[in-house]
Amino acid sequence: MTIKKASILKIINPIVGLLFLSQAGLGIFHEIIPYEIFHAIHGPLGYIFTLLVVSHIYLNWNWIKTNFFKKNR
């Protein structure tokens, strides 16, 4: 059974968005959030965010090549 890229991206994209907002919020409010909670959340979510961004780029690589690495004619 093959899963289409579009189906995977429909799952990955919202998660990447939420993780971006959570990382940004943690960064903005790191002075308010207790140290233990900040370090328990920020690191693991950062690794997951990075993994999903790399997956997102991999799944969209053909689109990226087409739109950003065009050869001048």
C-alpha positions as a Markdown table, in Angstrom:
| # | Residue | x | y | z |
|---|---|---|---|---|
| 1 | Met | 0.0 | 0.0 | 0.0 |
| 2 | Thr | 1.4 | 3.4 | -1.0 |
| 3 | Ile | 0.6 | 6.5 | 0.9 |
| 4 | Lys | 0.6 | 9.6 | -1.3 |
| 5 | Lys | 2.8 | 12.6 | -0.5 |
| 6 | Ala | -0.2 | 14.9 | -0.3 |
| 7 | Ser | -1.8 | 12.8 | 2.4 |
| 8 | Ile | 1.3 | 12.8 | 4.5 |
| 9 | Leu | 1.8 | 16.5 | 4.1 |
| 10 | Lys | -1.8 | 17.1 | 5.2 |
| 11 | Ile | -0.7 | 15.6 | 8.5 |
| 12 | Ile | 2.8 | 17.0 | 8.7 |
| 13 | Asn | 2.1 | 20.6 | 7.8 |
| 14 | Pro | -0.3 | 21.4 | 10.7 |
| 15 | Ile | 1.9 | 19.7 | 13.2 |
| 16 | Val | 4.9 | 21.7 | 11.9 |
| 17 | Gly | 2.9 | 24.9 | 12.3 |
| 18 | Leu | 1.9 | 24.0 | 15.8 |
| 19 | Leu | 5.4 | 23.1 | 16.8 |
| 20 | Phe | 6.7 | 26.3 | 15.3 |
| 21 | Leu | 4.2 | 28.3 | 17.4 |
| 22 | Ser | 5.0 | 26.3 | 20.5 |
| 23 | Gln | 8.8 | 26.8 | 20.1 |
| 24 | Ala | 8.3 | 30.5 | 19.4 |
| 25 | Gly | 6.0 | 30.8 | 22.5 |
| 26 | Leu | 8.5 | 29.0 | 24.6 |
| 27 | Gly | 11.3 | 31.3 | 23.4 |
| 28 | Ile | 9.3 | 34.4 | 24.0 |
| 29 | Phe | 8.1 | 33.4 | 27.5 |
| 30 | His | 11.2 | 31.5 | 28.6 |
| 31 | Glu | 11.7 | 34.0 | 31.5 |
| 32 | Ile | 8.2 | 33.3 | 32.8 |
| 33 | Ile | 8.1 | 29.5 | 32.4 |
| 34 | Pro | 9.9 | 27.5 | 35.2 |
| 35 | Tyr | 13.3 | 26.2 | 34.2 |
| 36 | Glu | 12.5 | 22.5 | 34.6 |
| 37 | Ile | 9.3 | 22.8 | 32.4 |
| 38 | Phe | 11.1 | 24.8 | 29.8 |
| 39 | His | 13.9 | 22.3 | 29.4 |
| 40 | Ala | 11.6 | 19.3 | 29.5 |
| 41 | Ile | 9.5 | 20.7 | 26.7 |
| 42 | His | 11.8 | 22.8 | 24.5 |
| 43 | Gly | 14.4 | 20.2 | 23.7 |
| 44 | Pro | 12.2 | 17.3 | 22.6 |
| 45 | Leu | 9.8 | 19.5 | 20.7 |
| 46 | Gly | 12.8 | 21.1 | 18.9 |
| 47 | Tyr | 14.0 | 17.7 | 17.8 |
| 48 | Ile | 10.5 | 16.7 | 16.6 |
| 49 | Phe | 10.1 | 20.0 | 14.8 |
| 50 | Thr | 13.5 | 19.6 | 13.1 |
| 51 | Leu | 12.6 | 16.0 | 12.0 |
| 52 | Leu | 9.3 | 17.1 | 10.6 |
| 53 | Val | 10.8 | 20.1 | 8.7 |
| 54 | Val | 13.3 | 17.9 | 7.1 |
| 55 | Ser | 10.5 | 15.5 | 6.1 |
| 56 | His | 8.5 | 18.4 | 4.8 |
| 57 | Ile | 11.4 | 19.5 | 2.6 |
| 58 | Tyr | 12.0 | 16.0 | 1.4 |
| 59 | Leu | 8.4 | 15.5 | 0.4 |
| 60 | Asn | 8.3 | 18.9 | -1.4 |
| 61 | Trp | 11.7 | 18.6 | -3.0 |
| 62 | Asn | 10.4 | 18.3 | -6.6 |
| 63 | Trp | 8.4 | 21.5 | -6.1 |
| 64 | Ile | 11.4 | 23.3 | -4.6 |
| 65 | Lys | 13.6 | 22.2 | -7.5 |
| 66 | Thr | 11.0 | 23.4 | -10.0 |
| 67 | Asn | 10.4 | 26.8 | -8.4 |
| 68 | Phe | 13.8 | 27.8 | -7.0 |
| 69 | Phe | 16.4 | 26.0 | -9.2 |
| 70 | Lys | 15.1 | 26.9 | -12.6 |
| 71 | Lys | 17.6 | 27.1 | -15.4 |
| 72 | Asn | 17.4 | 30.3 | -17.4 |
| 73 | Arg | 16.4 | 29.7 | -21.0 |
